[in-house]
């Protein structure tokens, strides 16, 4: 089963992270933010 990818564009102070976390919880899916991109870059040596 393929899960959908939901992208939320946000601006500073818009509480986009909190909204994204709540939406993910409601949908029962994982929430990923820029931390996963930073970790992948670190592991690949970028």
PyMOL Python script that loads the backbone (N, CA, C, O; Angstrom):
from pymol import cmd

cmd.read_pdbstr("""\
ATOM      1  N   UNK A   1       0.849  -1.176   0.000  1.00  0.00           N
ATOM      2  CA  UNK A   1       0.000   0.000   0.000  1.00  0.00           C
ATOM      3  C   UNK A   1       0.899   1.245   0.000  1.00  0.00           C
ATOM      4  O   UNK A   1       1.823   1.351   0.806  1.00  0.00           O
ATOM      5  N   UNK A   2       0.626   2.151  -0.880  1.00  0.00           N
ATOM      6  CA  UNK A   2       1.370   3.407  -0.939  1.00  0.00           C
ATOM      7  C   UNK A   2       0.667   4.446  -0.073  1.00  0.00           C
ATOM      8  O   UNK A   2      -0.551   4.614  -0.127  1.00  0.00           O
ATOM      9  N   UNK A   3       1.472   5.134   0.724  1.00  0.00           N
ATOM     10  CA  UNK A   3       0.928   6.196   1.554  1.00  0.00           C
ATOM     11  C   UNK A   3       1.097   7.524   0.839  1.00  0.00           C
ATOM     12  O   UNK A   3       2.080   7.724   0.126  1.00  0.00           O
ATOM     13  N   UNK A   4       0.162   8.423   1.018  1.00  0.00           N
ATOM     14  CA  UNK A   4       0.282   9.738   0.387  1.00  0.00           C
ATOM     15  C   UNK A   4       1.379  10.569   1.047  1.00  0.00           C
ATOM     16  O   UNK A   4       1.715  10.364   2.214  1.00  0.00           O
ATOM     17  N   UNK A   5       1.917  11.488   0.299  1.00  0.00           N
ATOM     18  CA  UNK A   5       2.873  12.461   0.828  1.00  0.00           C
ATOM     19  C   UNK A   5       2.165  13.800   0.874  1.00  0.00           C
ATOM     20  O   UNK A   5       1.653  14.279  -0.137  1.00  0.00           O
ATOM     21  N   UNK A   6       2.139  14.396   2.045  1.00  0.00           N
ATOM     22  CA  UNK A   6       1.506  15.693   2.218  1.00  0.00           C
ATOM     23  C   UNK A   6       2.607  16.698   2.522  1.00  0.00           C
ATOM     24  O   UNK A   6       3.380  16.515   3.462  1.00  0.00           O
ATOM     25  N   UNK A   7       2.675  17.751   1.734  1.00  0.00           N
ATOM     26  CA  UNK A   7       3.660  18.797   1.944  1.00  0.00           C
ATOM     27  C   UNK A   7       2.942  20.062   2.379  1.00  0.00           C
ATOM     28  O   UNK A   7       1.971  20.490   1.754  1.00  0.00           O
ATOM     29  N   UNK A   8       3.430  20.650   3.452  1.00  0.00           N
ATOM     30  CA  UNK A   8       2.827  21.874   3.956  1.00  0.00           C
ATOM     31  C   UNK A   8       3.844  22.993   3.806  1.00  0.00           C
ATOM     32  O   UNK A   8       4.910  22.964   4.422  1.00  0.00           O
ATOM     33  N   UNK A   9       3.512  23.965   2.996  1.00  0.00           N
ATOM     34  CA  UNK A   9       4.362  25.144   2.840  1.00  0.00           C
ATOM     35  C   UNK A   9       4.043  26.079   3.990  1.00  0.00           C
ATOM     36  O   UNK A   9       2.881  26.295   4.332  1.00  0.00           O
ATOM     37  N   UNK A  10       5.089  26.629   4.578  1.00  0.00           N
ATOM     38  CA  UNK A  10       4.827  27.472   5.741  1.00  0.00           C
ATOM     39  C   UNK A  10       5.782  28.651   5.789  1.00  0.00           C
ATOM     40  O   UNK A  10       6.817  28.668   5.121  1.00  0.00           O
ATOM     41  N   UNK A  11       5.418  29.616   6.578  1.00  0.00           N
ATOM     42  CA  UNK A  11       6.249  30.786   6.827  1.00  0.00           C
ATOM     43  C   UNK A  11       6.527  30.857   8.319  1.00  0.00           C
ATOM     44  O   UNK A  11       5.812  30.263   9.126  1.00  0.00           O
ATOM     45  N   UNK A  12       7.578  31.591   8.676  1.00  0.00           N
ATOM     46  CA  UNK A  12       7.938  31.747  10.072  1.00  0.00           C
ATOM     47  C   UNK A  12       6.752  32.300  10.861  1.00  0.00           C
ATOM     48  O   UNK A  12       6.137  33.294  10.474  1.00  0.00           O
ATOM     49  N   UNK A  13       6.448  31.642  11.962  1.00  0.00           N
ATOM     50  CA  UNK A  13       5.365  32.094  12.827  1.00  0.00           C
ATOM     51  C   UNK A  13       3.989  31.570  12.453  1.00  0.00           C
ATOM     52  O   UNK A  13       2.999  31.929  13.092  1.00  0.00           O
ATOM     53  N   UNK A  14       3.910  30.724  11.425  1.00  0.00           N
ATOM     54  CA  UNK A  14       2.603  30.243  10.974  1.00  0.00           C
ATOM     55  C   UNK A  14       2.127  28.990  11.707  1.00  0.00           C
ATOM     56  O   UNK A  14       1.001  28.536  11.510  1.00  0.00           O
ATOM     57  N   UNK A  15       2.995  28.439  12.551  1.00  0.00           N
ATOM     58  CA  UNK A  15       2.693  27.209  13.299  1.00  0.00           C
ATOM     59  C   UNK A  15       2.500  26.012  12.373  1.00  0.00           C
ATOM     60  O   UNK A  15       1.750  25.086  12.683  1.00  0.00           O
ATOM     61  N   UNK A  16       3.186  26.043  11.235  1.00  0.00           N
ATOM     62  CA  UNK A  16       3.080  24.959  10.263  1.00  0.00           C
ATOM     63  C   UNK A  16       3.530  23.620  10.802  1.00  0.00           C
ATOM     64  O   UNK A  16       2.945  22.588  10.474  1.00  0.00           O
ATOM     65  N   UNK A  17       4.577  23.625  11.636  1.00  0.00           N
ATOM     66  CA  UNK A  17       5.047  22.365  12.206  1.00  0.00           C
ATOM     67  C   UNK A  17       3.970  21.733  13.084  1.00  0.00           C
ATOM     68  O   UNK A  17       3.689  20.541  12.965  1.00  0.00           O
ATOM     69  N   UNK A  18       3.373  22.523  13.954  1.00  0.00           N
ATOM     70  CA  UNK A  18       2.333  22.006  14.841  1.00  0.00           C
ATOM     71  C   UNK A  18       1.138  21.483  14.044  1.00  0.00           C
ATOM     72  O   UNK A  18       0.573  20.438  14.365  1.00  0.00           O
ATOM     73  N   UNK A  19       0.768  22.214  13.015  1.00  0.00           N
ATOM     74  CA  UNK A  19      -0.348  21.782  12.171  1.00  0.00           C
ATOM     75  C   UNK A  19       0.010  20.470  11.484  1.00  0.00           C
ATOM     76  O   UNK A  19      -0.798  19.542  11.451  1.00  0.00           O
ATOM     77  N   UNK A  20       1.227  20.394  10.935  1.00  0.00           N
ATOM     78  CA  UNK A  20       1.672  19.165  10.273  1.00  0.00           C
ATOM     79  C   UNK A  20       1.669  17.973  11.206  1.00  0.00           C
ATOM     80  O   UNK A  20       1.241  16.883  10.825  1.00  0.00           O
ATOM     81  N   UNK A  21       2.145  18.169  12.434  1.00  0.00           N
ATOM     82  CA  UNK A  21       2.159  17.081  13.410  1.00  0.00           C
ATOM     83  C   UNK A  21       0.744  16.615  13.731  1.00  0.00           C
ATOM     84  O   UNK A  21       0.492  15.415  13.844  1.00  0.00           O
ATOM     85  N   UNK A  22      -0.175  17.559  13.876  1.00  0.00           N
ATOM     86  CA  UNK A  22      -1.568  17.193  14.182  1.00  0.00           C
ATOM     87  C   UNK A  22      -2.220  16.464  13.007  1.00  0.00           C
ATOM     88  O   UNK A  22      -2.944  15.489  13.205  1.00  0.00           O
ATOM     89  N   UNK A  23      -1.966  16.933  11.795  1.00  0.00           N
ATOM     90  CA  UNK A  23      -2.533  16.274  10.609  1.00  0.00           C
ATOM     91  C   UNK A  23      -1.992  14.854  10.496  1.00  0.00           C
ATOM     92  O   UNK A  23      -2.748  13.919  10.231  1.00  0.00           O
ATOM     93  N   UNK A  24      -0.687  14.688  10.697  1.00  0.00           N
ATOM     94  CA  UNK A  24      -0.084  13.355  10.628  1.00  0.00           C
ATOM     95  C   UNK A  24      -0.703  12.428  11.665  1.00  0.00           C
ATOM     96  O   UNK A  24      -1.000  11.269  11.376  1.00  0.00           O
ATOM     97  N   UNK A  25      -0.894  12.948  12.872  1.00  0.00           N
ATOM     98  CA  UNK A  25      -1.501  12.133  13.925  1.00  0.00           C
ATOM     99  C   UNK A  25      -2.922  11.730  13.559  1.00  0.00           C
ATOM    100  O   UNK A  25      -3.325  10.586  13.770  1.00  0.00           O
ATOM    101  N   UNK A  26      -3.682  12.679  13.009  1.00  0.00           N
ATOM    102  CA  UNK A  26      -5.067  12.390  12.607  1.00  0.00           C
ATOM    103  C   UNK A  26      -5.119  11.344  11.506  1.00  0.00           C
ATOM    104  O   UNK A  26      -6.018  10.503  11.483  1.00  0.00           O
ATOM    105  N   UNK A  27      -4.147  11.395  10.584  1.00  0.00           N
ATOM    106  CA  UNK A  27      -4.116  10.442   9.470  1.00  0.00           C
ATOM    107  C   UNK A  27      -3.444   9.125   9.846  1.00  0.00           C
ATOM    108  O   UNK A  27      -3.524   8.144   9.108  1.00  0.00           O
ATOM    109  N   UNK A  28      -2.783   9.115  10.998  1.00  0.00           N
ATOM    110  CA  UNK A  28      -2.096   7.902  11.441  1.00  0.00           C
ATOM    111  C   UNK A  28      -0.835   7.610  10.645  1.00  0.00           C
ATOM    112  O   UNK A  28      -0.501   6.449  10.405  1.00  0.00           O
ATOM    113  N   UNK A  29      -0.130   8.670  10.232  1.00  0.00           N
ATOM    114  CA  UNK A  29       1.098   8.506   9.458  1.00  0.00           C
ATOM    115  C   UNK A  29       2.251   9.200  10.181  1.00  0.00           C
ATOM    116  O   UNK A  29       2.039   9.998  11.094  1.00  0.00           O
ATOM    117  N   UNK A  30       3.482   8.880   9.754  1.00  0.00           N
ATOM    118  CA  UNK A  30       4.664   9.485  10.348  1.00  0.00           C
ATOM    119  C   UNK A  30       4.773  10.948   9.941  1.00  0.00           C
ATOM    120  O   UNK A  30       4.324  11.344   8.865  1.00  0.00           O
ATOM    121  N   UNK A  31       5.373  11.737  10.812  1.00  0.00           N
ATOM    122  CA  UNK A  31       5.637  13.144  10.529  1.00  0.00           C
ATOM    123  C   UNK A  31       7.135  13.318  10.384  1.00  0.00           C
ATOM    124  O   UNK A  31       7.897  12.927  11.268  1.00  0.00           O
ATOM    125  N   UNK A  32       7.558  13.899   9.280  1.00  0.00           N
ATOM    126  CA  UNK A  32       8.969  14.169   9.038  1.00  0.00           C
ATOM    127  C   UNK A  32       9.138  15.656   8.783  1.00  0.00           C
ATOM    128  O   UNK A  32       8.318  16.276   8.106  1.00  0.00           O
ATOM    129  N   UNK A  33      10.194  16.219   9.322  1.00  0.00           N
ATOM    130  CA  UNK A  33      10.486  17.622   9.060  1.00  0.00           C
ATOM    131  C   UNK A  33      11.920  17.720   8.567  1.00  0.00           C
ATOM    132  O   UNK A  33      12.487  16.723   8.119  1.00  0.00           O
ATOM    133  N   UNK A  34      12.504  18.883   8.642  1.00  0.00           N
ATOM    134  CA  UNK A  34      13.838  19.080   8.079  1.00  0.00           C
ATOM    135  C   UNK A  34      14.908  18.252   8.778  1.00  0.00           C
ATOM    136  O   UNK A  34      16.006  18.097   8.244  1.00  0.00           O
ATOM    137  N   UNK A  35      14.614  17.720   9.955  1.00  0.00           N
ATOM    138  CA  UNK A  35      15.585  16.890  10.658  1.00  0.00           C
ATOM    139  C   UNK A  35      15.991  15.676   9.822  1.00  0.00           C
ATOM    140  O   UNK A  35      17.166  15.310   9.800  1.00  0.00           O
ATOM    141  N   UNK A  36      15.044  15.053   9.143  1.00  0.00           N
ATOM    142  CA  UNK A  36      15.358  13.865   8.352  1.00  0.00           C
ATOM    143  C   UNK A  36      16.270  14.230   7.168  1.00  0.00           C
ATOM    144  O   UNK A  36      17.126  13.436   6.777  1.00  0.00           O
ATOM    145  N   UNK A  37      16.089  15.409   6.611  1.00  0.00           N
ATOM    146  CA  UNK A  37      16.942  15.858   5.513  1.00  0.00           C
ATOM    147  C   UNK A  37      18.350  16.125   6.038  1.00  0.00           C
ATOM    148  O   UNK A  37      19.334  15.753   5.400  1.00  0.00           O
ATOM    149  N   UNK A  38      18.442  16.762   7.185  1.00  0.00           N
ATOM    150  CA  UNK A  38      19.753  17.040   7.790  1.00  0.00           C
ATOM    151  C   UNK A  38      20.490  15.750   8.129  1.00  0.00           C
ATOM    152  O   UNK A  38      21.697  15.656   7.907  1.00  0.00           O
ATOM    153  N   UNK A  39      19.791  14.765   8.658  1.00  0.00           N
ATOM    154  CA  UNK A  39      20.416  13.482   8.997  1.00  0.00           C
ATOM    155  C   UNK A  39      20.899  12.756   7.746  1.00  0.00           C
ATOM    156  O   UNK A  39      21.991  12.187   7.743  1.00  0.00           O
ATOM    157  N   UNK A  40      20.093  12.771   6.683  1.00  0.00           N
ATOM    158  CA  UNK A  40      20.491  12.126   5.440  1.00  0.00           C
ATOM    159  C   UNK A  40      21.721  12.809   4.844  1.00  0.00           C
ATOM    160  O   UNK A  40      22.622  12.137   4.342  1.00  0.00           O
ATOM    161  N   UNK A  41      21.762  14.130   4.897  1.00  0.00           N
ATOM    162  CA  UNK A  41      22.909  14.865   4.381  1.00  0.00           C
ATOM    163  C   UNK A  41      24.166  14.542   5.184  1.00  0.00           C
ATOM    164  O   UNK A  41      25.243  14.360   4.615  1.00  0.00           O
ATOM    165  N   UNK A  42      24.028  14.472   6.490  1.00  0.00           N
ATOM    166  CA  UNK A  42      25.170  14.173   7.360  1.00  0.00           C
ATOM    167  C   UNK A  42      25.712  12.773   7.062  1.00  0.00           C
ATOM    168  O   UNK A  42      26.923  12.582   6.951  1.00  0.00           O
ATOM    169  N   UNK A  43      24.812  11.797   6.934  1.00  0.00           N
ATOM    170  CA  UNK A  43      25.228  10.414   6.672  1.00  0.00           C
ATOM    171  C   UNK A  43      25.897  10.272   5.302  1.00  0.00           C
ATOM    172  O   UNK A  43      26.790   9.442   5.129  1.00  0.00           O
ATOM    173  N   UNK A  44      25.472  11.072   4.342  1.00  0.00           N
ATOM    174  CA  UNK A  44      26.048  10.963   3.005  1.00  0.00           C
ATOM    175  C   UNK A  44      27.306  11.816   2.847  1.00  0.00           C
ATOM    176  O   UNK A  44      27.965  11.763   1.809  1.00  0.00           O
ATOM    177  N   UNK A  45      27.640  12.598   3.869  1.00  0.00           N
ATOM    178  CA  UNK A  45      28.825  13.404   3.829  1.00  0.00           C
ATOM    179  C   UNK A  45      28.650  14.765   3.161  1.00  0.00           C
ATOM    180  O   UNK A  45      29.636  15.432   2.845  1.00  0.00           O
ATOM    181  N   UNK A  46      27.427  15.172   2.949  1.00  0.00           N
ATOM    182  CA  UNK A  46      27.179  16.499   2.339  1.00  0.00           C
ATOM    183  C   UNK A  46      27.160  17.588   3.373  1.00  0.00           C
ATOM    184  O   UNK A  46      26.965  18.756   3.036  1.00  0.00           O
TER     185      UNK A  46
END
""", "prot")
cmd.dss("prot")
cmd.show_as("cartoon", "prot")
cmd.util.cbc("prot")
cmd.orient("prot")
